[in-house]
Amino acid sequence: MPRLSPLAWLALAALLGIAFSSANIWLATQQPWRNLDLRWQDNAATLLSTPLGSDLPAGTIIIGITDGNQLLLLQPEDFIEEPDGNLPSYSAYDRFIERQQKLFLAIQSTDFRLVDQHGNHHTTELQDYRPASDLPPSFWVQIIVGLSAWVIAAAVGAFRPKEASARYLTLSGASTLLFASLAAVYSTRELAINGALFRTLSDLNFLGGLLFAATLVALLWTYPKRLGPVRVPNLFLAAALVWFSLQQTGLIDSMMLGRRWPVLLAMLASFALAYLQWRGTREDPLGRAALQWLLISWLLTSSAFCGLIFVPQFLGMQTGQIQGYSFLLFLLLYVGLAFGILRYRLFGLGKWWSRVLSSVLALVIISLFDLLFAMSLQLSNERALGLAVIAAAFVWLPLRSTLWDRLAQPARLPRREWFNEVVQISFASNTAQRNQAWQSLLIRCFDPLHCETSDSTGSDVRLEESGLHLQVPGDADRKGLKLSYAMGGRRLFSLEDRALVRELLDMLNHARGSRDAFQHGVDSERARIARDLHDNIGSSLLAGLHRKDLPSTRQSIRGAIAEMRTIVNGLTGRNTEVAVMLADLRYECESRLSDVDISLEWVHDTRENPSLPYGIYQNFVSIIREIVSNVINHAKATRLTVTIDCADGKLVAMMEDDGIGLNGARKGGHGLLNLHRRMEELGGELVVLDADSGTALQLTIPLAGSTLRHPADSLAAQTLPDIQSAGGENADQVNKRTSA
């Protein structure tokens, strides 16, 4: 026999399900029909619509029917939709079937009459078939639920043919197709159907329900892990068949014992096995997540079905009007079972599993209190419900806190601790320490059973094997990591975990970029200081070393000291006011010029007195010093006039001497080239003016942005607040580390 593909098996199963459902629809429409839409209410049978071929209005009370020979008074038992759940004994069940046969024969009689409360007889027309449009919504709900459950279960079996759990789920789907479709035919009958047909449909419906309960127990024995010998689940199924055969023999008379207790015991057994599975999957996060899918669907379905159908039936209450619609709950069960066995998005369940469970338990407690108060205190529905909500609050709120502590995921590290860890990783002294600190942070966040380096690269964090593993990519500065079995193997990695690692990586990359920018600024500043020490102080000291006369040596040493003061002022990171700079510079120039008998005329106007950053301050002072040095060494001047004005955001300096002039240096001298280079760094302008004698220079320096600090400090000022904005309240710790 050729093997079929999963899709072919699924198509075949769907065709079988459609054929079975169609057969039941055909069976329902082949019943004789008079449009007898009757409902038992207020201790009487009431017409809800006008019968076929009659003028009886809706609301007419009908006390019985007659076939011309005998009068059959209508009874409340005639309107029972599900005899399994509403009749006390098999004897009553037999009488119910006999009664259905009599009513059915009367409906088919040509002398059929309706008898109203006044004793009047009314004829109606008989149609050999029931229109499909007359079938109520509850009929179609049961047909659709049975077919959908079968297709879902068959799909799982087709794609997981070697898994015992999938096979039991497929058998469960077949059972649901059986009991839901057959119940649709007799539970939505007009008034009566053939008694033998009714018994057959009802008995097979019970068989389907019993097999459904047995297969669920068998499923929980094998899924998500096998609890014992592999043959035990088959014993459950065999026991169900034996019990069905036993109660069919008539040896048992109690309907409660024969048909209700077996299903209830199977449900209780399923809860016990679910508990054993929960304990058995403590170290199996994939199995625990799959079990959560099963339990959340089973708890919702069984709790709602018991609350709506089973509990009221045990208390003698009629549930026929809602039984058909209650089958919708089984769809939820099969969707949950299918997702669990197919292991679809198991890692996404953890966030709301405990919340749904909490809500279900709260509803169960409220329903139990409501039922208790309504029956014991004889309260109205509204008062019983209100009192139930209040009583449930006193019981449920303390219980919820305990359950939440046990079921909810452990709290993660506070966000400020993430920031501390990320900063420590970013400013670690070498790659090995950064890798160790990064691995330590992830272990603290997720407590995985295994954490190992990997060759994972790329730009995104990945969940693997349904959340068993979390792959964290590496880069040039950090090795990739593979984390396995979150929280010591108690759960799977989730989408929230992946989002957390992404956030940590963003923080780490941001902090690393800030660290690199800060380090670049530090390196640039070190290079500048080295250049200033070499070019300015070094050259002045070297020149003083080769001076033969003491005054020249003193002048060189004095210049070196002045340069050193400028560098030290820059290292402090403080801005210097223009007035302070000009006062120091005037004293320095006057001392140097007086040593060589050159007079100084100095005039400055500081109507505006901004604070200059080190870059402008150092370059301006160096330019003035170089011009003064040129006057001393080359101009052969006797007087230097300096006029400085600070206004309108500009610093303008005019320097004139009475020496011999530039003598061609205007076009290509190294001194002028050096001055032009410094002015370009400041964004300023140097102009050589025409003079009758000597040299006249005008310097114009814009002071826009003069509130900027020292270059390295400005980088730190930009870097640290950026890190602080990403992490919160720990920028002081970064300051300590960077200053160190």
Salt bridges, closest charged atoms under 4 A:
ASP78 OD1 - ARG99 NE 2.96
ASP84 OD1 - ARG259 NH1 2.45
ASP94 OD1 - ARG199 NH2 3.02
ASP116 OD2 - HIS122 NE2 2.87
ASP134 OD2 - ARG130 NE 2.89
GLU163 OE2 - ARG160 NE 3.34
ASP203 OD1 - ARG259 NH2 2.54
GLU417 OE1 - ARG444 NH2 3.04
GLU421 OE2 - ARG444 NH1 2.32
ASP460 OD1 - ARG502 NE 2.77
GLU464 OE2 - ARG462 NH2 3.21
GLU465 OE2 - HIS469 NE2 3.61
ASP475 OD2 - ARG478 NH1 3.23
ASP475 OD2 - ARG512 NH1 3.12
ASP477 OD1 - ARG434 NH2 3.05
ASP477 OD2 - ARG512 NH1 3.59
GLU496 OE2 - LYS351 NZ 3.97
ASP497 OD1 - ARG412 NH2 2.04
ASP497 OD2 - ARG491 NH1 2.74
GLU503 OE2 - ARG415 NH1 2.19
ASP516 OD1 - ARG515 NH2 2.93
ASP523 OD1 - ARG526 NH1 3.93
GLU525 OE2 - ARG528 NH2 2.32
GLU525 OE2 - HIS710 NE2 2.33
ASP532 OD2 - ARG528 NH1 2.41
ASP532 OD1 - ARG531 NE 3.92
ASP535 OD1 - HIS534 ND1 2.97
GLU563 OE2 - ARG625 NH1 3.14
ASP584 OD2 - ARG565 NH2 3.57
GLU588 OE2 - ARG625 NE 2.77
ASP595 OD2 - ARG558 NH1 2.60
ASP605 OD2 - ARG607 NE 3.13
ASP645 OD1 - ARG607 NH2 3.37
ASP658 OD2 - ARG639 NH1 3.61
GLU681 OE2 - ARG677 NH1 3.23
ASP690 OD1 - ARG666 NH1 3.85
